Amino acid sequence: MACKRMAQHQQYEIWIPNAGDWMLKSSWRDFEVGLAAARALSGPVRIMCAVYDGNAAVERNVVVELGGTGGDH
């Protein structure tokens, strides 16, 4: 699975809820590895496809939501 747009580099990020917001837990170059890591976590999880230009994220899109995120977090 690939992101829609290619830039300097892309990665898949695992985001988890934290105090009413979302925080980055980990990142992976390979979607399947990130998905396996996300499935091992309990609670709501989002996998985002992030495109970076240098150290700055220029695009982030939710690819998968696991654990009943439902917009509550």
N, C-alpha and C positions, 0 to 999 in steps of 0.2 A: 504494500500500500504506500503510495507516495502523496506528498502534499501537492496542492494544486499549483503552487508557484515555487520555483527554485530561486534561491539567492545564494549568498556566500555559503551558508549551510542550513540544514534543517535538523530538527530532532523532535522526538515525541516526549512530552512531559506529563508526569503524573502529578495532579493537583488534588489536595485534600482540604476539607473545611477546617478552619481554625478561627475561633472567636468571631464568628459571623462573617468571615471572609474566606477566601481560598488562598492556600499557600502551596508553593512548589515543593514537592516531596523528593522527586528524582527525575532524571531524564535519560533517554536512550536513543540511539541512532536507529535501532530496528524496532518497528512497530510490534512485532510478535513477542519480542523480549519484554517490551514495556507492558503489553497486554497481560502477559503471564505474571509480571511483578504486580500489576494493579489488581489482578484477581486474587492474589495472596493477601491483600489488605482487607480489613473489615471496615464497614461503613461506606459512606459515599466517596466515590473517586471519579475524577474526570481525566481522560487522556486528551491532551491538546497536541496538535501539530503546530510547532513553532518554527518560524523562519527568521533567521538572524542575519543581519548585515554587520559584520564585526561582532561587537559585544551587545548590540542593541536588537531587541526583538522588534521586527517590522510587521509581523503578522502572527496571530494565534487564532486557531479554530478548534472548537470542540470536535473530536472524532468519535469518542465513546463516553457515555456516562454509565457507571456501574453503581450498584448499591442504593438505588432509589433516591438520587439527588433531588429530583422533583422541584428544584428552584427554591428550596427552603433554606439554603445555606448561603 
